[in-house]
Amino acid sequence: MNGQFTKGQIPWNKGKKRPEMSGELHPFYSKKHTEKSKQKIRDTKKKNYPNGRKVWNKNMPMPEATKKKVSDSKKGKPSNSPTKFKKGQISLRKGKLSPETSGNKNGNWKGGVMPLHAKIRGSIEYHLWEESVFSKGNFKCQKCGHNQISKLVAHHILNFAQWPELRFAIDNGILLCFVCHNLFHKIYGKKNNNQEQIDKFIAS
């Protein structure tokens, strides 16, 4: 934020842990009210609100002019009545985009062209390949043995981009968890991947 710090100024809390991270309570919050301060607060409330704290306009009738103004402002607008759908009934618009924000009217519109790799990864053939790799790997990471399905990924041994003819070959897939998958690509990159790299990675 402009003007928050002058050039070269070091923030007072740089390098310090937040109280909740260090397991300690901030000194401000560790202080407790003394009986004297509690009594002072009670006396102040009694002085300011002798009859108790009440909403100033409770049970006060709304002026007719205000009623008319509110009524006029709501004319022609949809009411805020409860939904007309029955329990379990699904709206016909569920999952559909609004006409005002769909297609070329959407801010993310890029001419209706989806990248080829995105189309392939979203295809039925790709999902069937993934299922086969999951089944072949016995639903666990082949490196660390992690078996939470939501955190497993089917990895191409010979990488996806350079070997298009092997994208749906079951023998070209191996099951890894997200952590091991990211670690593999960190070590070997995302190009020119091969079986030798996988063997070394699994054995290490």
C-alpha positions as CSV (number, residue, x, y, z in Angstrom):
1,M,0.0,0.0,0.0
2,N,1.4,3.4,-1.0
3,G,2.7,5.5,1.9
4,Q,2.5,2.6,4.4
5,F,6.3,2.2,4.8
6,T,9.1,4.6,3.8
7,K,11.9,3.1,1.7
8,G,14.2,1.0,3.8
9,Q,11.9,0.9,6.8
10,I,11.6,-2.6,8.4
11,P,8.2,-3.7,9.8
12,W,8.1,-4.1,13.6
13,N,6.9,-7.7,13.3
14,K,9.3,-9.0,10.7
15,G,10.6,-12.5,11.6
16,K,8.3,-12.8,14.6
17,K,5.7,-15.6,14.8
18,R,2.0,-14.8,15.2
19,P,0.8,-15.6,18.7
20,E,-1.5,-18.3,17.7
21,M,1.2,-20.0,15.6
22,S,3.7,-19.9,18.5
23,G,1.2,-21.3,21.0
24,E,1.4,-18.1,23.1
25,L,-1.3,-15.7,23.8
26,H,-0.9,-12.0,22.8
27,P,-0.2,-9.9,25.9
28,F,-3.2,-7.7,25.1
29,Y,-5.6,-10.7,25.2
30,S,-3.9,-12.3,28.2
31,K,-4.9,-9.3,30.4
32,K,-8.0,-9.8,32.5
33,H,-10.3,-7.2,34.0
34,T,-9.9,-6.5,37.6
35,E,-12.9,-6.2,39.9
36,K,-12.5,-2.5,40.0
37,S,-12.5,-2.2,36.2
38,K,-15.5,-4.5,35.9
39,Q,-17.4,-2.3,38.4
40,K,-16.5,0.8,36.4
41,I,-17.9,-0.7,33.2
42,R,-21.2,-1.7,35.0
43,D,-21.5,1.9,36.5
44,T,-21.0,3.5,33.1
45,K,-23.7,1.3,31.5
46,K,-26.1,2.1,34.3
47,K,-25.4,5.8,33.9
48,N,-25.9,5.8,30.1
49,Y,-28.8,3.4,30.1
50,P,-30.7,3.9,33.5
51,N,-33.8,1.9,32.2
52,G,-31.7,-0.7,30.3
53,R,-30.5,-0.7,26.8
54,K,-33.4,-0.6,24.4
55,V,-33.9,-0.1,20.6
56,W,-35.0,3.5,20.2
57,N,-37.7,2.8,17.6
58,K,-39.1,-0.4,19.1
59,N,-43.0,-0.6,18.8
60,M,-42.9,2.8,17.1
61,P,-45.4,3.0,14.2
62,M,-44.0,3.8,10.7
63,P,-45.2,7.1,9.3
64,E,-47.6,6.8,6.4
65,A,-45.3,8.8,4.1
66,T,-42.5,6.3,4.8
67,K,-44.8,3.4,4.1
68,K,-45.8,4.9,0.8
69,K,-42.1,5.5,-0.1
70,V,-41.2,1.9,0.6
71,S,-44.2,0.6,-1.3
72,D,-43.4,2.7,-4.4
73,S,-39.8,1.5,-4.4
74,K,-40.8,-2.1,-4.4
75,K,-43.4,-1.9,-7.2
76,G,-42.5,-3.9,-10.3
77,K,-39.7,-5.8,-8.5
78,P,-39.8,-9.5,-7.6
79,S,-40.9,-10.2,-4.1
80,N,-38.7,-11.8,-1.5
81,S,-41.2,-14.5,-0.8
82,P,-39.9,-18.0,0.0
83,T,-38.9,-20.3,-2.8
84,K,-41.7,-22.0,-4.7
85,F,-39.8,-25.2,-5.3
86,K,-40.8,-28.2,-3.3
87,K,-38.3,-30.2,-1.2
88,G,-36.2,-32.3,-3.5
89,Q,-37.3,-30.5,-6.7
90,I,-34.4,-29.3,-8.9
91,S,-34.6,-25.9,-10.6
92,L,-34.6,-26.1,-14.4
93,R,-31.8,-23.5,-14.4
94,K,-29.5,-25.5,-12.1
95,G,-26.1,-25.8,-13.7
96,K,-27.0,-23.4,-16.5
97,L,-25.3,-20.0,-17.0
98,S,-27.3,-16.8,-17.1
99,P,-27.8,-15.5,-20.7
100,E,-26.3,-12.2,-19.6
101,T,-23.0,-13.8,-18.5
102,S,-22.6,-16.8,-20.9
103,G,-20.9,-17.1,-24.2
104,N,-19.2,-14.1,-25.6
105,K,-20.8,-11.9,-22.9
106,N,-18.6,-13.5,-20.3
107,G,-15.4,-11.8,-19.3
108,N,-13.4,-15.0,-19.7
109,W,-14.6,-15.6,-23.3
110,K,-11.7,-16.5,-25.6
111,G,-13.5,-17.1,-28.9
112,G,-14.9,-20.5,-28.1
113,V,-11.6,-22.3,-28.7
114,M,-10.7,-24.9,-26.0
115,P,-7.1,-26.0,-26.0
116,L,-6.6,-29.5,-27.6
117,H,-5.0,-31.0,-24.4
118,A,-8.0,-29.8,-22.3
119,K,-10.4,-31.5,-24.7
120,I,-8.4,-34.8,-24.6
121,R,-8.2,-34.7,-20.8
122,G,-11.9,-34.2,-20.5
123,S,-12.8,-37.0,-22.9
124,I,-14.4,-40.3,-22.0
125,E,-11.4,-42.2,-23.4
126,Y,-9.1,-40.3,-21.0
127,H,-11.4,-41.0,-18.0
128,L,-11.4,-44.7,-18.9
129,W,-7.6,-44.7,-19.1
130,E,-7.5,-43.1,-15.6
131,E,-9.8,-45.7,-14.2
132,S,-7.7,-48.5,-15.6
133,V,-4.5,-47.0,-14.2
134,F,-6.1,-46.6,-10.7
135,S,-7.2,-50.2,-10.9
136,K,-3.8,-51.4,-12.1
137,G,-2.1,-49.5,-9.2
138,N,-4.5,-51.1,-6.7
139,F,-5.7,-47.6,-5.7
140,K,-2.5,-46.6,-3.9
141,C,0.6,-44.5,-4.7
142,Q,3.3,-46.7,-6.1
143,K,6.0,-44.6,-4.4
144,C,4.7,-44.0,-0.8
145,G,1.6,-46.2,-0.6
146,H,-0.8,-43.4,0.1
147,N,-4.4,-44.7,-0.6
148,Q,-6.7,-41.7,-0.4
149,I,-8.4,-41.8,-3.8
150,S,-9.1,-38.0,-3.9
151,K,-5.3,-37.4,-3.6
152,L,-4.1,-39.8,-6.3
153,V,-3.2,-39.0,-9.9
154,A,-2.6,-41.1,-13.0
155,H,0.8,-40.2,-14.3
156,H,2.1,-40.7,-17.9
157,I,5.4,-42.5,-17.8
158,L,6.3,-41.3,-21.3
159,N,4.9,-37.8,-21.1
160,F,1.6,-36.7,-22.4
161,A,2.7,-33.9,-24.8
162,Q,5.6,-35.8,-26.6
163,W,3.9,-39.2,-27.0
164,P,0.4,-38.6,-28.3
165,E,0.1,-42.2,-29.5
166,L,0.6,-43.5,-26.0
167,R,-1.8,-41.2,-24.1
168,F,-4.4,-43.9,-23.6
169,A,-2.0,-46.9,-23.3
170,I,-2.6,-48.4,-19.8
171,D,1.0,-49.6,-19.6
172,N,2.1,-46.0,-20.0
173,G,0.4,-45.0,-16.7
174,I,1.4,-45.3,-13.1
175,L,-0.4,-44.2,-10.0
176,L,1.1,-41.5,-7.7
177,C,-0.2,-39.3,-5.0
178,F,-0.1,-35.5,-5.5
179,V,3.0,-35.0,-3.3
180,C,5.0,-37.7,-5.1
181,H,3.8,-36.6,-8.5
182,N,4.9,-33.0,-7.9
183,L,8.2,-34.3,-6.5
184,F,8.8,-36.4,-9.6
185,H,8.3,-33.4,-11.9
186,K,10.4,-31.2,-9.7
187,I,13.3,-33.7,-10.0
188,Y,12.9,-34.7,-13.7
189,G,10.9,-31.9,-15.2
190,K,7.9,-32.3,-17.5
191,K,9.8,-33.1,-20.8
192,N,11.5,-36.3,-22.0
193,N,10.1,-38.4,-19.1
194,N,10.7,-42.1,-19.4
195,Q,10.6,-45.5,-17.6
196,E,14.1,-45.3,-16.3
197,Q,13.3,-42.1,-14.4
198,I,10.2,-43.7,-12.8
199,D,12.2,-46.8,-11.8
200,K,14.8,-44.6,-10.1
201,F,12.2,-42.5,-8.4
202,I,10.2,-45.5,-7.1
203,A,13.4,-47.2,-5.8
204,S,14.8,-44.1,-4.1
